[in-house]
Amino acid sequence: MSDLTKEAWKLVPMEPGDTMLEAGRLAQKKPRMHVSHTASDETISLAIAYRAMVSASPSPAQEPVAWLI
């Protein structure tokens, strides 16, 4: 995987945890500057919440805790 890909992608849980959900809620409440003239306020708000949730996601373990067969 290239360095650029490593910086642009992150492995996250399939379902958000409480910490991730709270990060998304808090991010949407923060005042922000309008950064795009083409995106709606709702789209910008969702993108900000998404980034906050991804940042708050736990890092996966280096080795699986258990294998499901």
N, CA, C and O atoms as a Tinker XYZ file with bonds, in Angstrom:
   276  protein
     1  N      0.841000   -1.164000    0.000000    73     2
     2  CA     0.000000    0.000000    0.000000    64     1     3
     3  C      0.893000    1.237000    0.000000    63     2     4     5
     4  O      1.837000    1.322000    0.786000    81     3
     5  N      0.606000    2.176000   -0.860000    73     3     6
     6  CA     1.433000    3.378000   -0.931000    64     5     7
     7  C      1.226000    4.249000    0.309000    63     6     8     9
     8  O      0.220000    4.119000    1.006000    81     7
     9  N      2.181000    5.131000    0.577000    73     7    10
    10  CA     2.075000    6.041000    1.715000    64     9    11
    11  C      0.851000    6.937000    1.596000    63    10    12    13
    12  O      0.201000    7.231000    2.599000    81    11
    13  N      0.530000    7.375000    0.382000    73    11    14
    14  CA    -0.632000    8.225000    0.179000    64    13    15
    15  C     -1.913000    7.482000    0.560000    63    14    16    17
    16  O     -2.799000    8.053000    1.196000    81    15
    17  N     -2.008000    6.227000    0.176000    73    15    18
    18  CA    -3.184000    5.429000    0.517000    64    17    19
    19  C     -3.276000    5.227000    2.019000    63    18    20    21
    20  O     -4.366000    5.303000    2.586000    81    19
    21  N     -2.163000    4.974000    2.664000    73    19    22
    22  CA    -2.163000    4.780000    4.107000    64    21    23
    23  C     -2.672000    6.021000    4.831000    63    22    24    25
    24  O     -3.350000    5.907000    5.852000    81    23
    25  N     -2.351000    7.202000    4.312000    73    23    26
    26  CA    -2.789000    8.439000    4.933000    64    25    27
    27  C     -4.258000    8.735000    4.663000    63    26    28    29
    28  O     -4.892000    9.429000    5.457000    81    27
    29  N     -4.812000    8.234000    3.575000    73    27    30
    30  CA    -6.173000    8.553000    3.182000    64    29    31
    31  C     -7.204000    7.545000    3.683000    63    30    32    33
    32  O     -8.405000    7.806000    3.613000    81    31
    33  N     -6.755000    6.415000    4.180000    73    31    34
    34  CA    -7.673000    5.361000    4.598000    64    33    35
    35  C     -7.424000    4.977000    6.045000    63    34    36    37
    36  O     -6.309000    5.100000    6.551000    81    35
    37  N     -8.492000    4.504000    6.713000    73    35    38
    38  CA    -8.378000    4.030000    8.080000    64    37    39
    39  C     -9.390000    2.907000    8.262000    63    38    40    41
    40  O    -10.527000    3.007000    7.803000    81    39
    41  N     -8.977000    1.851000    8.925000    73    39    42
    42  CA    -9.865000    0.746000    9.246000    64    41    43
    43  C    -10.704000    1.156000   10.451000    63    42    44    45
    44  O    -10.160000    1.500000   11.500000    81    43
    45  N    -12.023000    1.120000   10.305000    73    43    46
    46  CA   -12.916000    1.521000   11.395000    64    45    47
    47  C    -13.939000    0.416000   11.657000    63    46    48    49
    48  O    -14.167000   -0.432000   10.794000    81    47
    49  N    -14.555000    0.417000   12.840000    73    47    50
    50  CA   -15.567000   -0.595000   13.145000    64    49    51
    51  C    -16.773000   -0.486000   12.198000    63    50    52    53
    52  O    -17.068000    0.591000   11.678000    81    51
    53  N    -17.453000   -1.597000   11.984000    73    51    54
    54  CA   -18.649000   -1.593000   11.143000    64    53    55
    55  C    -19.776000   -0.796000   11.800000    63    54    56    57
    56  O    -20.575000   -0.165000   11.109000    81    55
    57  N    -19.841000   -0.823000   13.111000    73    55    58
    58  CA   -20.837000   -0.067000   13.863000    64    57    59
    59  C    -20.104000    0.927000   14.760000    63    58    60    61
    60  O    -19.144000    0.548000   15.431000    81    59
    61  N    -20.532000    2.186000   14.790000    73    59    62
    62  CA   -19.836000    3.162000   15.632000    64    61    63
    63  C    -20.075000    2.895000   17.113000    63    62    64    65
    64  O    -21.169000    2.515000   17.528000    81    63
    65  N    -19.029000    3.103000   17.891000    73    63    66
    66  CA   -19.142000    2.965000   19.337000    64    65    67
    67  C    -19.610000    4.273000   19.953000    63    66    68    69
    68  O    -19.770000    5.276000   19.258000    81    67
    69  N    -19.828000    4.256000   21.261000    73    67    70
    70  CA   -20.303000    5.447000   21.964000    64    69    71
    71  C    -19.346000    6.631000   21.801000    63    70    72    73
    72  O    -19.791000    7.765000   21.627000    81    71
    73  N    -18.050000    6.375000   21.856000    73    71    74
    74  CA   -17.063000    7.444000   21.709000    64    73    75
    75  C    -17.147000    8.070000   20.327000    63    74    76    77
    76  O    -17.062000    9.290000   20.187000    81    75
    77  N    -17.311000    7.246000   19.317000    73    75    78
    78  CA   -17.419000    7.747000   17.951000    64    77    79
    79  C    -18.702000    8.571000   17.775000    63    78    80    81
    80  O    -18.677000    9.639000   17.164000    81    79
    81  N    -19.809000    8.075000   18.307000    73    79    82
    82  CA   -21.077000    8.794000   18.181000    64    81    83
    83  C    -21.014000   10.144000   18.889000    63    82    84    85
    84  O    -21.494000   11.148000   18.362000    81    83
    85  N    -20.427000   10.167000   20.073000    73    83    86
    86  CA   -20.301000   11.424000   20.812000    64    85    87
    87  C    -19.408000   12.408000   20.057000    63    86    88    89
    88  O    -19.699000   13.604000   20.028000    81    87
    89  N    -18.336000   11.926000   19.452000    73    87    90
    90  CA   -17.459000   12.799000   18.661000    64    89    91
    91  C    -18.224000   13.412000   17.494000    63    90    92    93
    92  O    -18.044000   14.591000   17.189000    81    91
    93  N    -19.061000   12.638000   16.850000    73    91    94
    94  CA   -19.874000   13.142000   15.742000    64    93    95
    95  C    -20.874000   14.188000   16.202000    63    94    96    97
    96  O    -21.060000   15.213000   15.547000    81    95
    97  N    -21.522000   13.923000   17.340000    73    95    98
    98  CA   -22.486000   14.891000   17.879000    64    97    99
    99  C    -21.798000   16.213000   18.233000    63    98   100   101
   100  O    -22.292000   17.288000   17.893000    81    99
   101  N    -20.668000   16.124000   18.910000    73    99   102
   102  CA   -19.950000   17.329000   19.313000    64   101   103
   103  C    -19.449000   18.123000   18.105000    63   102   104   105
   104  O    -19.494000   19.353000   18.101000    81   103
   105  N    -18.978000   17.420000   17.095000    73   103   106
   106  CA   -18.455000   18.086000   15.894000    64   105   107
   107  C    -19.548000   18.877000   15.190000    63   106   108   109
   108  O    -19.285000   19.955000   14.657000    81   107
   109  N    -20.772000   18.355000   15.179000    73   107   110
   110  CA   -21.859000   19.049000   14.496000    64   109   111
   111  C    -22.311000   20.285000   15.267000    63   110   112   113
   112  O    -22.915000   21.185000   14.683000    81   111
   113  N    -22.031000   20.346000   16.561000    73   111   114
   114  CA   -22.447000   21.494000   17.370000    64   113   115
   115  C    -21.455000   22.647000   17.303000    63   114   116   117
   116  O    -21.814000   23.784000   17.607000    81   115
   117  N    -20.205000   22.371000   16.907000    73   115   118
   118  CA   -19.176000   23.411000   16.872000    64   117   119
   119  C    -19.452000   24.401000   15.743000    63   118   120   121
   120  O    -19.850000   24.010000   14.645000    81   119
   121  N    -19.237000   25.684000   16.024000    73   119   122
   122  CA   -19.373000   26.666000   14.937000    64   121   123
   123  C    -18.279000   26.439000   13.893000    63   122   124   125
   124  O    -17.167000   26.034000   14.233000    81   123
   125  N    -18.590000   26.695000   12.647000    73   123   126
   126  CA   -17.617000   26.459000   11.583000    64   125   127
   127  C    -17.795000   27.496000   10.481000    63   126   128   129
   128  O    -18.847000   28.117000   10.332000    81   127
   129  N    -16.745000   27.650000    9.736000    73   127   130
   130  CA   -16.803000   28.535000    8.578000    64   129   131
   131  C    -17.372000   27.767000    7.399000    63   130   132   133
   132  O    -17.169000   26.558000    7.287000    81   131
   133  N    -18.070000   28.449000    6.535000    73   131   134
   134  CA   -18.568000   27.816000    5.311000    64   133   135
   135  C    -17.394000   27.684000    4.348000    63   134   136   137
   136  O    -16.853000   28.689000    3.888000    81   135
   137  N    -16.999000   26.456000    4.044000    73   135   138
   138  CA   -15.788000   26.236000    3.253000    64   137   139
   139  C    -16.052000   25.880000    1.803000    63   138   140   141
   140  O    -15.117000   25.833000    1.004000    81   139
   141  N    -17.298000   25.628000    1.446000    73   139   142
   142  CA   -17.588000   25.221000    0.076000    64   141   143
   143  C    -18.812000   25.972000   -0.441000    63   142   144   145
   144  O    -19.802000   26.132000    0.273000    81   143
   145  N    -18.732000   26.420000   -1.662000    73   143   146
   146  CA   -19.875000   27.103000   -2.255000    64   145   147
   147  C    -20.771000   26.128000   -3.006000    63   146   148   149
   148  O    -21.857000   26.502000   -3.446000    81   147
   149  N    -20.332000   24.890000   -3.156000    73   147   150
   150  CA   -21.122000   23.921000   -3.909000    64   149   151
   151  C    -21.821000   22.911000   -3.013000    63   150   152   153
   152  O    -22.815000   22.315000   -3.428000    81   151
   153  N    -21.335000   22.704000   -1.810000    73   151   154
   154  CA   -21.942000   21.724000   -0.910000    64   153   155
   155  C    -22.957000   22.405000   -0.002000    63   154   156   157
   156  O    -22.781000   23.556000    0.396000    81   155
   157  N    -24.025000   21.673000    0.318000    73   155   158
   158  CA   -25.040000   22.219000    1.216000    64   157   159
   159  C    -24.523000   22.216000    2.649000    63   158   160   161
   160  O    -23.571000   21.503000    2.968000    81   159
   161  N    -25.142000   23.006000    3.504000    73   159   162
   162  CA   -24.755000   23.036000    4.918000    64   161   163
   163  C    -24.892000   21.661000    5.551000    63   162   164   165
   164  O    -24.072000   21.275000    6.384000    81   163
   165  N    -25.926000   20.916000    5.161000    73   163   166
   166  CA   -26.126000   19.572000    5.711000    64   165   167
   167  C    -24.988000   18.647000    5.296000    63   166   168   169
   168  O    -24.505000   17.865000    6.115000    81   167
   169  N    -24.557000   18.719000    4.059000    73   167   170
   170  CA   -23.454000   17.883000    3.571000    64   169   171
   171  C    -22.166000   18.215000    4.314000    63   170   172   173
   172  O    -21.417000   17.319000    4.703000    81   171
   173  N    -21.915000   19.500000    4.506000    73   171   174
   174  CA   -20.715000   19.916000    5.232000    64   173   175
   175  C    -20.774000   19.425000    6.666000    63   174   176   177
   176  O    -19.776000   18.935000    7.195000    81   175
   177  N    -21.934000   19.549000    7.304000    73   175   178
   178  CA   -22.110000   19.100000    8.684000    64   177   179
   179  C    -21.872000   17.598000    8.805000    63   178   180   181
   180  O    -21.219000   17.148000    9.747000    81   179
   181  N    -22.389000   16.832000    7.875000    73   179   182
   182  CA   -22.191000   15.376000    7.891000    64   181   183
   183  C    -20.722000   15.017000    7.674000    63   182   184   185
   184  O    -20.208000   14.102000    8.317000    81   183
   185  N    -20.044000   15.729000    6.775000    73   183   186
   186  CA   -18.628000   15.459000    6.523000    64   185   187
   187  C    -17.793000   15.758000    7.759000    63   186   188   189
   188  O    -16.872000   15.009000    8.084000    81   187
   189  N    -18.107000   16.842000    8.447000    73   187   190
   190  CA   -17.383000   17.196000    9.668000    64   189   191
   191  C    -17.611000   16.129000   10.735000    63   190   192   193
   192  O    -16.668000   15.709000   11.406000    81   191
   193  N    -18.859000   15.689000   10.893000    73   191   194
   194  CA   -19.175000   14.649000   11.869000    64   193   195
   195  C    -18.476000   13.339000   11.511000    63   194   196   197
   196  O    -17.956000   12.653000   12.391000    81   195
   197  N    -18.460000   12.991000   10.230000    73   195   198
   198  CA   -17.813000   11.758000    9.779000    64   197   199
   199  C    -16.321000   11.774000   10.119000    63   198   200   201
   200  O    -15.783000   10.800000   10.644000    81   199
   201  N    -15.666000   12.892000    9.812000    73   199   202
   202  CA   -14.230000   12.994000   10.104000    64   201   203
   203  C    -13.960000   12.866000   11.602000    63   202   204   205
   204  O    -12.995000   12.222000   12.013000    81   203
   205  N    -14.816000   13.482000   12.411000    73   203   206
   206  CA   -14.648000   13.394000   13.868000    64   205   207
   207  C    -14.846000   11.963000   14.347000    63   206   208   209
   208  O    -14.119000   11.496000   15.223000    81   207
   209  N    -15.821000   11.267000   13.780000    73   207   210
   210  CA   -16.092000    9.880000   14.177000    64   209   211
   211  C    -14.942000    8.960000   13.767000    63   210   212   213
   212  O    -14.545000    8.085000   14.536000    81   211
   213  N    -14.415000    9.150000   12.578000    73   211   214
   214  CA   -13.279000    8.333000   12.128000    64   213   215
   215  C    -12.070000    8.586000   13.021000    63   214   216   217
   216  O    -11.359000    7.651000   13.390000    81   215
   217  N    -11.839000    9.847000   13.367000    73   215   218
   218  CA   -10.716000   10.173000   14.247000    64   217   219
   219  C    -10.868000    9.545000   15.626000    63   218   220   221
   220  O     -9.877000    9.197000   16.269000    81   219
   221  N    -12.112000    9.400000   16.078000    73   219   222
   222  CA   -12.377000    8.836000   17.407000    64   221   223
   223  C    -12.454000    7.312000   17.405000    63   222   224   225
   224  O    -12.588000    6.698000   18.464000    81   223
   225  N    -12.372000    6.697000   16.227000    73   223   226
   226  CA   -12.486000    5.234000   16.161000    64   225   227
   227  C    -11.261000    4.566000   16.772000    63   226   228   229
   228  O    -10.149000    5.085000   16.677000    81   227
   229  N    -11.471000    3.421000   17.396000    73   227   230
   230  CA   -10.335000    2.718000   17.993000    64   229   231
   231  C     -9.432000    2.125000   16.912000    63   230   232   233
   232  O     -9.881000    1.829000   15.804000    81   231
   233  N     -8.180000    1.960000   17.246000    73   231   234
   234  CA    -7.253000    1.294000   16.328000    64   233   235
   235  C     -7.451000   -0.211000   16.458000    63   234   236   237
   236  O     -7.616000   -0.721000   17.566000    81   235
   237  N     -7.436000   -0.923000   15.336000    73   235   238
   238  CA    -7.596000   -2.374000   15.429000    64   237   239
   239  C     -6.372000   -3.012000   16.091000    63   238   240   241
   240  O     -5.260000   -2.488000   16.021000    81   239
   241  N     -6.606000   -4.136000   16.721000    73   239   242
   242  CA    -5.498000   -4.877000   17.333000    64   241   243
   243  C     -4.562000   -5.367000   16.238000    63   242   244   245
   244  O     -4.992000   -5.621000   15.113000    81   243
   245  N     -3.299000   -5.498000   16.567000    73   243   246
   246  CA    -2.327000   -5.993000   15.597000    64   245   247
   247  C     -2.633000   -7.441000   15.203000    63   246   248   249
   248  O     -2.494000   -7.818000   14.039000    81   247
   249  N     -3.042000   -8.229000   16.163000    73   247   250
   250  CA    -3.422000   -9.616000   15.917000    64   249   251
   251  C     -4.881000   -9.773000   16.312000    63   250   252   253
   252  O     -5.329000   -9.124000   17.257000    81   251
   253  N     -5.631000  -10.611000   15.620000    73   251   254
   254  CA    -7.044000  -10.810000   15.982000    64   253   255
   255  C     -7.150000  -11.371000   17.401000    63   254   256   257
   256  O     -6.343000  -12.193000   17.834000    81   255
   257  N     -8.169000  -10.898000   18.101000    73   255   258
   258  CA    -8.429000  -11.413000   19.448000    64   257   259
   259  C     -8.950000  -12.846000   19.333000    63   258   260   261
   260  O     -8.604000  -13.702000   20.147000    81   259
   261  N     -9.761000  -13.100000   18.348000    73   259   262
   262  CA   -10.301000  -14.448000   18.116000    64   261   263
   263  C    -10.655000  -14.584000   16.641000    63   262   264   265
   264  O    -10.968000  -13.597000   15.974000    81   263
   265  N    -10.605000  -15.760000   16.159000    73   263   266
   266  CA   -11.008000  -16.037000   14.785000    64   265   267
   267  C    -12.414000  -16.606000   14.802000    63   266   268   269
   268  O    -12.712000  -17.498000   15.596000    81   267
   269  N    -13.275000  -16.105000   13.941000    73   267   270
   270  CA   -14.623000  -16.649000   13.793000    64   269   271
   271  C    -14.625000  -17.601000   12.616000    63   270   272   273
   272  O    -14.212000  -17.247000   11.512000    81   271
   273  N    -15.092000  -18.801000   12.862000    73   271   274
   274  CA   -15.114000  -19.801000   11.791000    64   273   275
   275  C    -16.531000  -20.229000   11.533000    63   274   276
   276  O    -16.774000  -21.068000   10.666000    81   275
